[in-house]
């Protein structure tokens, strides 16, 4: 597989360059949006009122969505490599990989919040923050608006960057797609309200399982990023140990509290959790600091884990599955 190494590297480089300089594709062309539409299609057809049946159908929905999109991407990549060669295969892989993670996008979401608050426009800041979180922000003060935007960026360091890239490194692009489908399912149906308590049960548990390792493995990279940026990495580690169990999720508290501690602030979702020993953030510049830590930690992770793992394991696994599929369909 040595001959595939340059192409494997090209895939990663293309994905990172698109993320940095181009950003997200239009919704009409975004695979994650397509995932959402398929999930919505199935969700609307699951009748409520029978908890055990809801759980069964919810699990079948999740497995169908995950397997469908993973299979389609595997088939596409296999045919492209067979018909168009490894160069086109690598470039297309990079384009598709980019849609499975979102690094630069987080800064594009937090920056409007920062700018609005620096201009003294709390209402605009709230409306921009509302685009990042599901909680009601209409009554939040400035400090809680900053906190919720920073929390969102910190939380998505794992959900939107570390985990999809880890699975890509481990088993190739289809695994990244499978993870993103699982995470999208959790984002859409993994709630404890009456409508989704049972339908979304499997999706929520699956998301907890797929993020379990990365939520904890991300912490050393966050601490290293804090150190590189001159922040208090020791406080980040202490906060992670102290506050990791504050969220309903078994995962999110680990990396979120590392951000809060390292930045010397407190994250607070009123009535739900508090993380960090510092004060609530009053300076909107905290949002830029959060993005700097997130970005630095993410690039460190790509260099130290994703690239070596993909070169050693992931690309071979992906090509093996592609060849297996091509043989099965008689190509």
C-alpha positions in Angstrom: 0.0 0.0 0.0 3.1 2.3 0.0 2.0 3.6 -3.4 -1.1 5.1 -1.8 0.7 7.1 0.8 1.0 10.3 -1.3 -2.7 10.1 -2.2 -3.6 9.5 1.4 -1.7 12.6 2.4 -3.3 14.5 -0.4 -6.8 13.6 0.9 -6.0 15.1 4.3 -4.4 18.2 2.8 -7.3 18.9 0.5 -9.8 18.5 3.4 -7.8 20.9 5.6 -7.3 23.5 2.8 -11.0 23.5 2.0 -12.0 23.8 5.6 -9.6 26.8 6.0 -10.1 28.7 2.8 -13.5 27.6 1.4 -15.6 26.5 4.3 -18.9 24.6 4.2 -20.6 23.7 0.9 -24.1 25.0 0.2 -26.9 23.1 2.0 -28.1 21.6 -1.2 -24.7 19.9 -1.7 -23.9 19.1 2.0 -24.0 15.4 2.9 -24.9 16.2 6.5 -28.0 18.1 5.3 -28.9 15.1 3.2 -28.5 12.9 6.3 -30.9 15.2 8.2 -33.5 15.0 5.5 -33.4 11.2 5.5 -33.6 11.1 9.3 -36.6 13.5 9.2 -38.3 11.3 6.6 -38.1 8.3 8.8 -38.8 10.2 12.0 -42.1 11.5 10.6 -43.2 7.9 9.8 -42.6 6.5 13.3 -45.9 6.5 15.2 -45.7 7.3 18.9 -47.5 5.7 21.9 -45.7 2.3 22.2 -42.3 2.8 23.9 -40.8 -0.6 23.0 -41.9 -0.3 19.4 -40.5 3.3 19.3 -37.2 2.1 20.5 -37.0 -0.7 18.0 -38.0 1.5 15.1 -35.7 4.2 16.3 -32.8 1.8 16.3 -33.7 0.5 12.9 -33.8 4.1 11.6 -30.4 4.8 13.0 -28.8 1.7 11.6 -30.4 2.3 8.2 -29.2 5.9 8.0 -25.7 5.0 9.1 -25.3 2.0 6.8 -27.0 3.8 3.8 -24.6 6.8 3.8 -21.5 4.7 4.6 -22.3 2.3 1.8 -23.0 5.0 -0.8 -19.7 6.8 0.0 -17.8 3.5 -0.1 -19.4 2.6 -3.5 -18.7 6.1 -4.9 -15.0 6.0 -3.8 -14.5 2.5 -5.1 -15.9 3.3 -8.5 -13.9 6.6 -8.7 -10.6 4.8 -7.9 -11.4 2.0 -10.4 -12.6 4.3 -13.2 -10.7 7.6 -12.7 -7.6 6.6 -10.8 -6.0 7.3 -7.4 -5.5 11.1 -7.9 -9.1 11.9 -8.5 -10.0 9.4 -5.7 -7.7 11.3 -3.3 -9.1 14.7 -4.2 -12.7 13.6 -4.0 -11.9 11.9 -0.7 -10.6 15.2 0.6 -13.7 17.1 -0.5 -16.0 14.5 1.1 -13.9 14.4 4.3 -14.2 18.1 4.7 -18.0 17.8 4.9 -17.6 15.4 7.8 -15.8 17.8 10.2 -16.1 21.6 10.9 -13.1 23.4 12.3 -13.0 26.9 10.7 -16.8 27.0 10.8 -16.8 27.3 14.6 -14.9 30.6 14.4 -17.4 31.9 11.8 -20.2 31.2 14.3 -18.6 32.7 17.3 -17.2 35.8 15.6 -20.6 37.5 15.0 -21.4 37.0 18.7 -18.1 38.6 19.7 -18.6 41.5 17.3 -22.1 42.2 18.5 -21.2 42.2 22.2 -18.1 44.4 21.6 -20.5 46.9 19.9 -22.7 46.8 22.9 -25.6 45.1 21.1 -26.8 42.4 23.5 -29.9 41.6 21.5 -27.9 40.9 18.4 -25.4 38.9 20.4 -28.3 36.8 21.7 -29.7 36.2 18.2 -26.3 35.2 16.9 -25.7 32.9 19.9 -29.1 31.3 19.3 -27.8 30.0 16.0 -25.2 27.9 17.9 -27.2 26.5 20.8 -30.6 24.9 21.4 -31.2 26.7 24.8 -33.4 29.8 25.2 -31.1 32.8 25.0 -33.7 35.5 25.0 -33.1 36.4 28.7 -29.4 35.7 29.0 -27.1 38.5 30.2 -23.9 39.3 28.4 -21.8 36.9 30.5 -24.1 34.0 29.8 -24.2 34.8 26.1 -20.4 34.6 25.9 -20.5 31.5 28.0 -23.0 29.6 25.8 -21.1 30.5 22.6 -17.8 29.4 24.1 -19.4 26.2 25.4 -20.7 25.4 22.0 -17.2 25.8 20.4 -15.6 23.7 23.2 -18.2 21.0 23.0 -17.9 20.7 19.2 -14.1 20.3 19.4 -14.9 16.6 19.9 -18.2 16.1 18.1 -17.3 18.1 15.0 -13.5 17.6 14.8 -11.7 15.0 16.9 -14.2 12.1 16.5 -14.9 12.2 12.8 -11.2 12.6 12.0 -10.3 9.8 14.4 -12.7 7.4 12.7 -11.4 8.5 9.4 -7.8 7.8 10.5 -8.9 4.4 11.9 -11.0 3.0 9.1 -11.1 5.6 6.3 -13.7 7.8 4.9 -16.7 5.5 5.3 -16.1 5.4 9.0 -16.0 9.2 9.2 -19.3 9.2 7.3 -20.8 6.6 9.7 -19.7 8.7 12.7 -21.2 11.9 11.2 -24.5 10.1 10.5 -24.6 8.8 14.1 -23.8 12.3 15.5 -26.5 13.8 13.3 -29.0 11.3 14.5 -28.2 12.3 18.1 -28.5 16.0 17.3 -31.9 15.5 15.7 -33.6 12.8 17.8 -31.4 12.2 20.9 -33.5 14.2 23.3 -35.3 13.3 26.6 -38.6 15.0 25.7 -41.9 13.1 25.1 -41.4 12.9 21.3 -37.9 11.5 21.3 -37.3 9.8 24.7 -37.8 6.3 23.1 -37.3 6.9 19.4 -33.9 8.6 20.0 -32.8 6.3 22.8 -30.5 4.2 20.6 -29.1 7.2 18.7 -28.2 8.9 22.0 -26.5 5.8 23.4 -24.7 5.2 20.2 -23.4 8.8 20.2 -22.2 8.4 23.8 -20.3 5.3 22.8 -18.7 6.6 19.7 -17.5 9.8 21.5 -16.4 8.0 24.7 -12.7 7.7 23.8 -12.2 11.0 22.0 -13.9 13.1 24.7 -11.1 11.9 27.0 -8.3 11.6 24.5 -8.9 15.2 23.4 -8.0 16.6 26.8 -4.2 16.2 26.5 -4.3 18.0 23.2 -6.4 20.8 24.7 -3.9 21.1 27.5 -1.0 21.2 25.1 -2.8 23.9 23.1 -3.3 25.9 26.3 0.4 25.6 27.1 1.4 26.7 23.6 -0.9 29.7 23.8 0.4 30.7 27.2 -2.8 29.8 29.1 -3.1 27.9 32.3 -3.0 24.2 31.3 -2.8 23.0 34.9 -6.0 24.8 35.7 -7.5 23.1 32.6 -6.5 19.7 33.8 -7.8 20.4 37.4 -11.1 21.6 36.0 -11.4 18.5 33.8 -10.9 16.2 36.7 -13.2 18.2 39.0 -16.1 19.1 36.6 -16.2 16.3 34.0 -19.3 14.8 35.6 -21.4 17.9 35.5 -23.2 17.2 32.2 -25.9 14.7 31.5 -23.6 13.3 28.8 -20.9 11.1 30.1 -18.5 12.7 27.7 -18.9 16.4 27.2 -17.7 17.5 30.6 -14.2 16.3 30.1 -13.1 18.5 27.3 -15.5 21.4 28.0 -14.3 21.9 31.5 -10.7 21.7 30.3 -11.4 24.8 28.1 -13.1 26.6 31.0 -10.3 25.9 33.5 -7.5 26.7 31.1 -9.1 30.0 30.0 -9.7 31.0 33.7 -13.5 31.3 33.3 -16.7 29.5 34.2 -19.1 27.9 31.9 -22.7 27.9 33.1 -25.9 26.6 31.6 -28.4 27.8 34.1 -30.1 25.0 35.9 -27.9 22.4 34.2 -24.2 22.7 34.9 -21.3 24.8 36.1 -17.7 24.2 35.0 -14.6 26.0 36.0 -13.5 27.9 39.1 -13.2 31.3 37.5 -15.8 34.0 36.9 -18.4 34.0 34.1 -16.6 35.5 31.1 -17.3 39.2 30.6 -14.9 39.9 27.8 -16.1 38.8 24.4 -12.4 38.2 23.4 -12.8 34.9 25.3 -14.5 33.6 22.2 -11.4 34.2 20.1 -9.3 32.6 22.8 -11.6 29.5 22.7 -11.3 29.2 19.0 -7.5 29.5 19.1 -7.4 26.7 21.7 -9.8 24.6 19.6 -7.9 25.1 16.4 -4.4 24.6 17.9 -5.6 21.4 19.6 -7.2 20.1 16.4 -4.1 20.6 14.3 -2.0 19.0 16.9 -4.4 16.0 16.8 -4.3 15.8 13.1 -0.5 15.8 13.0 0.1 13.4 15.9 -2.8 11.0 15.4 -4.9 11.3 12.3 -2.2 11.4 9.7 -0.1 8.5 11.1 -3.2 6.4 11.8 -4.6 6.9 8.3 -1.3 6.1 6.6 -0.8 3.0 8.7 -4.3 1.7 9.1 -7.1 3.7 7.7 -6.2 3.9 4.0 -5.6 0.2 3.9 -8.9 -0.5 5.6 -10.7 1.8 3.2 -9.1 0.3 0.0 -9.7 -3.2 1.3 -13.5 -2.5 1.7 -13.6 -0.8 -1.7 -11.9 -3.8 -3.4 -14.3 -6.1 -1.5 -17.3 -4.2 -2.7 -16.0 -4.0 -6.3 -15.5 -7.8 -6.3 -19.0 -8.3 -4.9 -20.6 -6.3 -7.7 -18.4 -8.0 -10.3 -16.3 -5.0 -11.3 
